[in-house]
Amino acid sequence: MSRKKILFVSYFYPPAAGQALPGTQRSLKFIRHMPNVDKYVLTVEPGFYPDYFRLDHPQSVPVADEKIARTGVFDIFDKLVALKNSFSVKSSNENVSSTGASINAPGAMFAIGNRNESDTDRQEKGRFQWLKDAVSETVRYPDAINHWIWPAVKAGLSLIRKEGIEYVFATGKPWSAIIAGMLMATTGVKLIVDFRDPWVDNPFERDRSPVHKAMDRFFEKKVVRKAEWVFLNTDYLRQAFVRRYPYVPQGKFITMTNGYDASDFIELETATNSSGAAAQSDNRLVITHAGLLYGLRDPIAVFRALTLCCKAGKHQDDRAFVFRQLGEITLGYDFNRFLEDNHVSDCFEHVGLVPYRECLNYLGQSDVLLIIQPDTQTQIPSKLYEYIYLNKPILTIAPMDGALGKMIKNYGFGDIYDPEDTQGIAAYLERRLAEKRQTGNLDCRYAHRSAFDVKNIAAEFENLIISGSR
């Protein structure tokens, strides 16, 4: 029997790192641990990643003899703007020649700005602005990388024909990659769509316009109908899809969680104890958060708890607590001012963005690893799996009844507190500090850790491809 062939459509792939890392790692881990199928990767040329992406992923590719095709982009929005500008120049020249003055001249602009406008004029402008916004959203739909869709589809169809590929695996977000995969699947190949986040009803994207939300619902439905299987990275997200599409066979929706890859930790530059957790060398309790702090992911609950600890008067002189942030901060208020007003500035250490291996080293040198995921029901951040591997105490700030809360409680992966439970968080920090000072380090042994070894998860995926059924 010939080996099955699968094309991974992933906008993120090494060298993409930094903010792109979760998307990069998902496909990379599957590819690394699926030895019994032939793998192809369709991604973008590194030069087309946004400027704020890091391109220092520590993993060189290929990782498992996968064949990698990289494409450029085609930005229709830029083409339309260039076309509009060419017409504007032509119109401006015609006005200069016919009237002797340009309508763009300062005097003309001043005159236009001071005309008395009727209500009808203003309504027309409002309708025109709405139309412009709708057209702009449509042209940029579904996200900022939609200029990759057509080059990806063209290259993907060529690979499918040339190599005899049977499966297309498209992972999102960005959702443009999933739309590209859907368009490739018109050739008869089987489509697997991989949702690492919710597309519809994403709590982090509530400000999308009604037009945008309607388009999200339309395209998600088309993708679900076209797909052979739909992978969801949490069971809560799977249940949301089952409820939204009751007419679709439930077997189409498959929970395929994220997981840790032990090979990522081979070069971890810290001494570890017998459980795999790195030992600490001083009496401070180092609490580390890896990833962006923005919007709903706000650390204010932890700092309010630290304020309570400091006000107790026991730790003001020895800087007993350190909150270490690995990643950028884009909160909607003056975060530094908040720290100063609450006298906890000395507890905060902002490291910023660091390469992946360096991030793992920081995590390994920490006492408590922090997850902040309030107001979300279906999402589990990928950093949890690295935390689990390190056998570190995990402090989670999240709703108790969501996917993350249930996972923490069901598997015993650390402690979870509601964002409003400041007293409980403060008591936890005090308890962990006392434990560290008494024992020297904080030792955890997560009994269910192996359930999230990506080798086991990838084996399930590979078996699905080879057998053609669950």
N, C-alpha and C positions, 0 to 999 in steps of 0.2 A: 504494500500500500504506500502511495506517495505521501510525503509529509505535507501537512496543511500549511498554507501561507496566509499571513495576516499583515495588513498594513496599518500601522499606528499613525493616526493623524493627530499630531500634537504640536501646537504652536510653540510650546515651551520644550526645549531640549538643550542639553549642554552645548555651548558654555553658559546658557542662561542660568542665573542664580539670583540671590537677593530676593526681591519681592516675587520673582517668578519661580522661586524654588519649589513651593508645594506642587505646582503644575508640572515642573520638570521631573520631580521625584516619582510621581505616580507612574508614568509610562516607563521611566528608567528602571524602576524596581521590577515591574512586570517583565520587561524585556530581559533583564539580567537572570531571571529565575524561571524562564520557560524554554528549556533546552530542546524540547521535542517538536517544535514548530519552527518554520522559517519566518523570520521577522524582517519587516521593512518599516522605515520611519520616514514620514513626510513632515517636514518642518520648514521654518523660514531661515533665510540667510542671517547670521548673527548681526550683520550691519543694519538690519531693518528693525531690530528691537528698539524700543523707546530708550532715550538717553539715560533715564533714571534706572534702567536695569543694570545689574552687575553681570559681567561676562567672565566670571572667575570660578565657575563650577569646578570642583576638584577632580571630578571624574572625566577622564578622557574617553572619547567614543571612537569606534564602537565598543560596547561593553560585552556583547555576546554574539559577535559576527553579524549583527543586524546591518542591513544595507540602508544608508541614509541618503535621502534626496532633499535638497534644500532649494527653495524657490525665492524669487523676488516678490514684489507687491505691485498692485495696480490700483492707484488711488483715483477713483472716478470723481471724488469731491474736488481734488486738486485740478483735475481736467476741466470740470465745470466752472470753477473759479477763474481759471486761466481764460476760458471761453468768454465768461462774463466780462473780465477785464479787457479783453480785446474789443468787445462791443462797446464798452464804456469809453475807451480811447477813441474809437471811431465816432461815437456820438458827440464826444467833447470837441473833436476837430470840426465836425459839421456845425456845431453851435458857434464856434469861434469864427468860421468862415462866413456864416450867414448873418450874424448880429454884431460881429466885431468884438464880442466879449464872451467869455466862457461862463456857463451856468455854475461852474465850480469856483469862480472868482470870489474873493471875500465879500465884495459888495453885493453880489447876487445872492450869496448864502445868507447874508444879513437881512436882505429884503425878504427872502422866502421865510426866514424864521420869524419875522414880525407881521406876516399877513394874518388877518383875522380869519380863523378857521371856524367853519360851521360844525355843528354836532355830526352832520352827515360825513364831513371830511374826516373827523376823528374816528368815527365808526369804521370808515373805509380803511384808515390806517391800521386800526386794531385788527380787522379781518386780514389785512395784508400781512401784518406781523405774525398772526397765528399761522397763516399759510406758509410763510417763510420758515417758521420754527418746525412745522410739521414736515416740510420738504427736507429741512436739514436733518431732522431726526431719522427720516426714512433713508436718506443717503448714507448716514453714519450707522445705520442699524446693522447688526445688533450691538456692536461695540466698536471701539476705536481701531480694531485690527481687521475690520471687514475688507480692507484693501488686500488682504491675503486670500480671500475666498476664491476668486477666479484663478489666480496662478496656482493655488493648491489643487483645485478641481482639475485643471488642465494637466498638471503633473501627475496627479493621482490616477486619472483615467489612463494616461500613458503607461504608468507602472502596472496597473491592473491588467491591461491588454498584453503587455510585454512579458510579465512574470507569471501570469495565470493566478493572480491573487484571488482568494476565496472569501476572505473576511476583511472588513474595514472597521477598525476600532477608533472612534473619534471621541476625544475627551475634552470636557469644558468645565468651567469657563477658561478662556473666552469662548462665547457661544458661536462665534464665527467658525471655529474649528468643527463644531458639530453640524452646522449648516453645510459646510464644505463636504463633510463625510456623507451627509444625506444625499447631496447632489451626485456624489460618486456612486452611490448605491443604486442609481437608476440603471446601471449596467447589469444588474442581476447578482452582484456580490451580496453577501449577507452583512448587514450593518449592526454593529454593537455600539451603542452610545453610552458614554460614561459621565455621569453627573457627579462632580466633586462638590458641587454646591447646588442649592435650589436655583432654578431659572425663574420660575413663576413664584411670586410671594417671597422673594428673598428679603429678610428683615433689614439687611444692610443697604438695600436699594429702594427704599420706600418713596424716594423723591422722583422716581421715574414718572413721566407724563402718562395720562390715560392712553394716548396714542401708542406710546412705547409698550405699555403693559398689555394692550390688546394684541400688539404684534408678537410679544413674548408668548402669550397664550396660543396664538395661531400657529407659530412655528414649533412650539413644544409639542402640540398635538400632531402636527405633520411628522415630526421626528419619531414620536412614539409609534405611530401607525407604520412607519417605514421600517423600524428597527426589528431585527430578529430577537435581540435581548436588550434590555435597558438596565445598566448597572447603576446602583445607588450606593453611596458610600456609608450610609447609616440605615438601619432598619426603619427608623422614624421617617426618613425621606422616602423609602420604599412604600411605607403605608400611606404617605401623602399622595403618591402616584396612583396607588390602587384605588384610593377614594376618588381621585380626580378622573380616572378612566375606568369606570366600573364595567364598561363594555369590552375591555381588553383582557385577554386571558392573564390571570395573575402570575402564571409561570414565566411570562415575559419579563417581569420585574425581579431582579436579582440583587440582593444585598452583597456588595463586594467591598469590604471595608478597606481602609488604609492599614498600614502596618509598618513595623520597624524592619530595617535591613541591617543585620549584624555586621555585614561587611563595611558599612559606613563608619563603624567605630573601631576598626582594626588599628588605625593610627592615632587613637585618642591618647594625647600626651599627658595623662594623669595616672598616678598610681591608684589602683583599685583594691578594694577589700575583697573578701571571699564571695560576696554576693554580687560583685560587679559594680558597686557604687563607689565613687571616688571619695577618698578621705579628705577632710579639711584640716587646716593647720592652725586656726586661731579660734577665739571664743565668740566671734560674731556669728549671727545667724544671717547667712547670705541667701536672699530670696531673689530668684532670677526669672524674668519674663522674656521669652524669645518671640519676636514678631512685632508688627506695627501696633501702636496704641492710637486709636482713632474712633470717632463716632461712639458706637455702643461699647466698644472695647476700651473702657475707661477704668483706670486703676484707682479711682478715688476711694472706693470702699476699703482697699488695703491701706491707703495712707490715712484714712480716718481711724482705722484700727491702730496704726503705728502712732498716731497722735495720742490715742488713749494710753498706749504703752508708755510713751514718753512722759505724759502728764502724771503717771503714777509715781514718777520721781526715782525709779530704781535704775534707770538706764541712761540718764542724761549725760553722764560723764564718759562712758566707755563706748559710745556709738555701737550699741549691741546689735542693732538691726541695719542691714544694708539691702535696699531694693535696687537690683541691677537690671537695667533695661537694655536689651539687645535689639535694636531696630529704631525706626523713626517714630516721632511723636507729632501727630497732627490733630490734637484735640480742639474742641470749639471754645476754649476758654484759655486764660493765661495760667498754664499749669505751674510754671515756676513761681508765680505770685502766690498761688494756692499753697505751695510747699513752704514758702517763706512765712505766710500768714499763720500757718499751722505749726511752725517751728520744726519741720521735718526735712528741711533741705539737706542736712548733713546725712540723712538716711538714704539719699538718692544718688545713684551712680549711673549716668547715661553713657553707655559705651557706644551706641549707634550701630549702624550696619556693619557687619563683619562677615568674612567668608564662612561658608558652611562648616568646614572643619574647625575653624576658630570658635564658631558658635558652639559646637559640640564640646570643645575644651572648656569654655566658660560654664556650660551646663554641668560638666563633670566636676567642676570645682565649686559647685554650689551646694547649699544644704537643702533648700526647698525650691521646687520648680512650680511656677505659677501659670495658671490658665485663667483668662478672663473672657467669659462668653455669656454675658447677660442677654436676656430678652430674645433668645433663639431657641427654637424647639427641635429643629431637625439636623443641626450641624455639630460636628465633632472636629475640632481643629487638628490638623495633621501633626502638630508638635507633640500632642499627647503620646504618640507612639515612640518618639525618641525619649520622652520622659520615662515611659514604662521600661524601655530597655535599660536605662541607667539605674534602675532600682532606687530612685530617689523619692523622698516624700513629695507628693503632689498636692498642692493647694488649688482648688478650683472654685472660682466665683461664678456661679451660674444658677439658673432655675433648677429646682430639684426634680421637676417632672418632665424635663426635656430629654433628648437623646443622650446628651453628654451626662446629665445627672444620673440617668438610669444606668449608663455604662459604668460610671465611677462607683455607684453603690453595688451593682450586681457583681462586678469583678473585684471589688476591694482595691481600686486604684487610687488610694489616697483619701483625702477629706474634701467635702464640698460644703459651701456655705452660700446662702442667699446673699445677693449684693447688699441687702438692707441689714444684715446681721453683723453690725460692726463689733458688738461685744463678743460674739462668738469667734470672729476672725482674730480679734485681739487676744482672746484666751488661747487660741490655737498657737499664735506666734510665741506667746510667753511659755507655753508648754514645750514647744519645740526647742526654744532657746535653752530652757532648763535641762532638757534631755541631752542636748549637744554638750553642754558644759559638764554634765555628769559622766557621759559615756565617751566623749571625744568625737563622735560622728553619728549621723543618723542613718541607720541601716534598715532597708526595706527588702522584703523578698516577696515579689508579686507572684502568687501561685498560678495565675492564669496568663502569665506573660506570653507563653509560647503560642497561645491562640491568635496572637497578632504578629507572629513572625511572617514576614511577607513571602517567605519560601512556601509556606503552607497555603497562603491566599493565592499566590501565582499558580500553584499546582492545581487548585480548583478551577481557575480560569483556563489553564492549558487543557485540562481534561474536558472541559466544556467544548473547546475548539475541536479536539480530536474526535470526541464521541458524537458531537453534534446535538447533544441533549444533556440535561442535568442528570 
